[in-house]
Amino acid sequence: MDASGSILWQNNIGGSADGVNFAPMQKITANGTADETQNFNEIDDQPAKGENFYHLQLVYTDGSVAFSNVEKLQFPIFAGVGIFPNQASDNVVVALGDFSKSAATVQLVNGLGKIVLEKTATPGTETLSIEI
């Protein structure tokens, strides 16, 4: 669809966790034509963990609709993971955060990328104690 010169009525930002089913996030009343640059932003307060997809829906005064390309953003899936105490000498505790809901493997890796310790947690384990 060539929307060049068409008058925009509304821009809608949509978000999706699967790249297919988009939910509206924000409606922005447009001011101008499709040829004019319009700047706006949106913050996804509750993105899904992992991949998230976003697009812009352009609604024209004649009722026609066009969509931007879909953009993919990656959000970390390790929310809430923590290691303490800082400057440990004999033992560290790994708080698994969101990983406590499923089996998780914790690997201690040296500066050369070699795994020097590996420990597995079963579902429901909230912390792992590791001797160092």
N, C-alpha and C positions, 0 to 999 in steps of 0.2 A: 504494500500500500504506500503510495507516495502522498504524504501528508503535507508536502511543501506548501506553505502559504495558508493552510487550513487554520481556522481559529480554534484554539484549545479551550475547552470548558473546564476540564478537571484532570489532574494527575493523581493516580492512585498507586501507592507503594504496596506491594504484596510480598509476603514471606512464606516459605515452605520448607519442611524438613525432608521432603522426598523429591523436590524438583518438578512435581506434577500438580499437586493440590495446593493452591496458593490461598492464603487467608489475607484479607485486607488489613493493613497496618496503619495507613494514614491516607487521608484524602486532602488534596491540596487544590484550592481554586486557582486555576491558571490565569495568567494575565498576558495575553499576546498570541502569537502564532507559533506553529511548529518550527518556523525558521529561527525564532529567537531563543537565546540561551536563558534558561531559568534555573536558578540555583536554590536548592533546598536540601534538607538532610533529615534523617530519621534514625533513631536509636532503637534497636530491638532489645527490649528490656528482659526478654525471656527466650533467648535463642536455644534451639535444641543442641545437645552435645554432639559434636562431630560436624557433619556437613549441614549447611543451611543455604537456601537458595532465595534470591530476591529478584524481582522484576518491577518494571514501571508500566502501568497501564495508562494509555493516553486516551481520553474521551473527548471527542470533538463536538462542536455545537450542532452538527448535523446528525449526531447519534452514532456515528461510526467510532470504532475502537481499534487501537493498535497497541502492540506490546513491544517493549524493549527486549534486548537479549537478556537471558537469564544469567545472573552472576552468582557464583558459588563462593561462600566463605567458610572457612574451617574454624570451629571453636574448640578449645581444649576439652578433652573428656576426663581430665584428671582433677576435677574440682575438689578441693578440700584435702588434698594429700599434703602431709606435713612430716618433717623429720626433726626430732629433738632428742636430747639437748644439743645446742650448738657448742662445739668444742668438746665432744664426747671423748672419753679415754678408754672405756671398756664396753659400753653398751649404748645402742641407740634405739629409739622407738619410732616406728613408722606408723603414722595415723593414716588409714586407708581412705577415709572420706567416702566418696561415692563408690569406690571399689569394694567396700565392705559388703555390698549386696550380691556379689558374685565371687567366684574363685579369682584370685589375683596372684601373680608372681612378681616378687620384688627382686631386682638384680642390683648388686653393688658392682660398679664398673670403675676400673682405674683410669688414669689419664691416657692410657694407650688404647682404651676401648676393650680391654680384656675383662671378662666377667670373673670377679674374684669371690663372689658369694651369691647364692641364689636361694630364696626361701619362698614357699608357696603358702598362701592363706586360703582357707576354705570359706564358702559363703557364710556371712554373719560375723566374720572376724573383723573387729574394728581397728585393732592395733597389732603390730608385730614387733617383738623384741628381738634385736639382732646383736649378738656379741661381735665386737670388732677387734 
